[in-house]
Amino acid sequence: MKRITILLLVFFSSQLARAQAGYLDETFGKYGFVFAETSGFSEYALSVAVMPDGKIFQCSSATNENGSYGRLILRRYNPNGSIDSSFADNGAYISNDITSFVSAKIFPYSDGRTLVVGQIASGYISNGKIQYSPFILRLLSNGNVDTSFGKNGVISEYHHGVSEEYCSARIENDGIIVIIGARGDTGKMLPVVTKLNSNGEKLSSFGDEGTVSVYSSTEPIFIADADINSSGDCVFAGSYGPEGFKNTIIIRSNIHGELVPSFGNNGVVRVANFDTDEEV
């Protein structure tokens, strides 16, 4: 049985020198650590999220002995670091139908359901570059797949020759799901906003079959990550410029995919990294 360290928490106290800020919280797990048995697989942590009730979700991609991308594993822990055995199969959900996970982020519903958003490696476009396809998984509060969502609880799209990555999500009060990420090919990965209804169908009234392209350009732009802030604005970060000479670009839009004119130059900030090889 292999073991991986998946969580490390600290706590703040002035009562003891050993319990000062930056020291391990020895009340969590075993001396501040939680270990997971991986049943012979190698696991790579993808993300961690703390729920409003203090429970902790942790996502991993489990790979086989040849190192290829593997199945998604989602574990839920109690606030003290013990496994929450009431969730899925003794505390862990393991994907069986979809593999090759390379990223996953966790977004909670107020009623205990969980939305997992990310991408899988789905093939190659050209020149040996990997094609990525987005996926969304929704689980009930007990860890079972929510079969009322998408196709048996899962949305996974594949478009030949086109990469698409889901980077972040926001669940609106009316149940609408806002997904932000990037779409393109070997030359570009441009920012997009997608909206789904509560059962996972794309909103036909929004953009082009549920998706809006936030920003277009004739030059190569590669969006690497994105997030939605507390006010509902979408922030995309990446690089621009020819291959081998990348500069930083940050793009900000509202939740509808419209650029925010008060940010940078009409919603766009460019930083030329003339003296470095920096790439976002």
N, C-alpha and C positions, 0 to 999 in steps of 0.2 A: 504494500500500500504506500503510495507516494503521499507526501504532505506538502502543502503550500501555505505560506502565511498570507492571509487575505485581508486582515484588518489590524489597524493599530490606532488606538485612541489615547488621548491625553486628558488630564483634568486639572482643575485649578483649585488650590487650597493654600492657605498660609499657615496651617496648623503644624505641619511637619516639613522639614527641609526636603525630604525625599518626595513630597507630594506637591512641590512647587510647579508652576507652569512649565510645560515641556517634559515632565516626567511621565512615565507610563502609568495609566490607571490600572492598578493591580486588582481592582474589583471587577474588571472586564475580562471575560475569558480566563486564561491562565497567565497571570502576571502581565496583563495588558494585550495579550495576543490571542487570536483565534486561529486554529489550524483546521484544514479540511482534508478529509481522506479522499483521494482522487481515483482510487480503484485502478491503478495502473496507467492512467492517462496523464499526460502533461497538461497542466492548465495555465492559461494566460489570462490574468485579470483584465476585464474590459471596463468596468465601471462599478461604482458603489453609490448608494443613495440612502439617506436617512429619512424615514417616513414621519409624518406628524405625530404618530403615537410612540416614536422612539425606536421602532423596529428598523432593522437594517437589511437592505437588499444588496446582494453582491452578484455581479455577472461575470462569468468566465467563458472562454472558448477552450474546449477540451480537444487536444490533438492526439493522434495515434503515434506509433513509434517512428514513422517516417517524417513527422513534423508537419503534415498537411493540416489545413484549417479544419476544425472539427465542429462538434455539436455545442449548442448553447446550454450552459448550466446556470440556473438562477436559484440562489439560496436565500432563505429569509432567517434572520437571527432575532432573538429577543434583545431588548436593550442591554442586558448583562452579558451578551455574547454567546449565550446558549442557543443551539439550533431550535427553530420554531417547528416542532414536529407536526403541528397542525396544518402546515403549508405543503401542498403537493404530496410528494412521496417522502415522508420523514424529513421534511424541511427543504427539499430540492426539487425543482422542475428541470427535466432534461429533455431537450428537443430530440425527436426521432426522425421526423420527416424532412427537416431542413438542416443542412450542414454548411460548412465553409464560412462560419461567422468570423468577421474581422472587427466588428464594432457593435456595441449595444449600449443604450442609455435607458434609464428607468424613469417613468413618470407616473405618479400615483393619482388615482381618483379619490375623491373625498369619501366614497363609500367602501374603500378597501380594494377595489379592482386595481390592476396594474397594467400599464402600457409599456411595452418594450420596443424601442425604435432603433434601427441601425442598418447595417448592410452586410451582404455576403459577397464573397468572390465567386462570380458566376461564369467566368471564362476569360478569354483574351480578345482584345480588340484588334490590335496590330502591333508589330514590332515587339512582341512579347509583353505588352502592357496589359495588366489585369483589368478586366471589366468588372465593375461593382454593380450590384442590384440591391434596391432597398427592400426592407421587410418591416412589418409591424406585427407584434404578437400581443394579444390581450388575454390576461388571466383573471379569473375571479378571485375573491378575497381568500379562498381556501387553496389557491394554487392550481385549480383545474382550468383547462382551456375554456375560454368564453366562446362557445360555438355559435353564438348569435352575431359574432363579429367577423367580417370578411368571409373567408372560406375555412370553416372549421377553426375559427379563432386566429387565422393568419392572413396577412396580405403580403404577397411577394410578387414583384413585377420584374419581368425580363424583357428588354428591348435590344435586339441584335445590333451590335455596333455602338450602343449608347450606354454610357455609365451614368448611374444616378445614385446619389448618396443622401440618406436622411441623417441630419445632424442633431436636430432638437425638435421638441414638440411642446405644444400648449393645449390644454383641455379647457375649452370655454364653458361658461356656466350653462349654456344651452346644449352642451354635449358635442358641439362642433370641435373637431380635432384639427389644429393647425400644425403642419409639418414644414420645417425649413431645411434646406440642404443645397445641393448642387447637381447640375446635369450637364453632360457634354460627351466629348469623345477624346481622342488622343491629343487634340490641340487645345481644348478649353474645358473648364468646369465652371459654369456660370451659376449665379445664385437664383434659386427658385423658392416659391411659397406654394404649398399644396394644402387644400382644405378637404376634409372628409366629414361626412355626417356621422352620427353616433354609432352606426353599424358598420362603418368602414368604407362606404361607397363614396367616390369622389363627387364633390358638389359640381354638378353640370353648370350651375349659374355662375361659377367662379372661374374667371380666366378661360384658358383653353382646356376644356374637359377637366376642370378642377385644379389646374396649375397656372401660376403666373410667373413669367420670367421677370426678375427684378431689374436686371441690368445686362445690357449687351455691349459688345465691343469688338472691333476688328482685330485687336491685339490679343495674344494669349493671356487668359486669366484663369487661375486655378484656385478655386475656393477650397480651403482646407478644413474649416470648421465654422460653426454658426451657433448662435444662441438667441433666446428671446428674453428681453429684460422685463422687469416688473411692470413697466408701463405698456408692454405689449409690442414694443419695437423689436425688429429683427436685425441682428448684427452679424454680418458675414466677414470673415477674415481669410486672406490668402495671399497669393503672389501674382505679379504680372510681369510681362516682358518675355523676350525670346528664351528658348531653352538654354539653360546654363547661366543665365543672367537674370535673376529674379529680384523684383522689388515688392515691397509690401503694399497691399491694398485692403482697405476696410470700407465696407458698404453698409449703409443703414436704411431700412425701409420700415413702413408701418406693417401691421398685421395683414394688410391687403396687398402687400407687395409694391406699394408706391414709395418711391424714394423720399427721404426726409430732407427737405431743402435746407433746413437750418444746421444740418450736420455736414461739416467740411465744405466741399464744393458741390452743392446740390445733391448731398447724400453720399458723397464719395471722398475718401481721404487716401492719397497716394504718398508713399514714402520711398524715395529713391535711395537704395542702399549702395551708393557708389563705391564705398571703401570696404565693403564686406561681402561675404557670400551668403548673407542671411536669407533664409526662406521660411515663410510661415508654414 
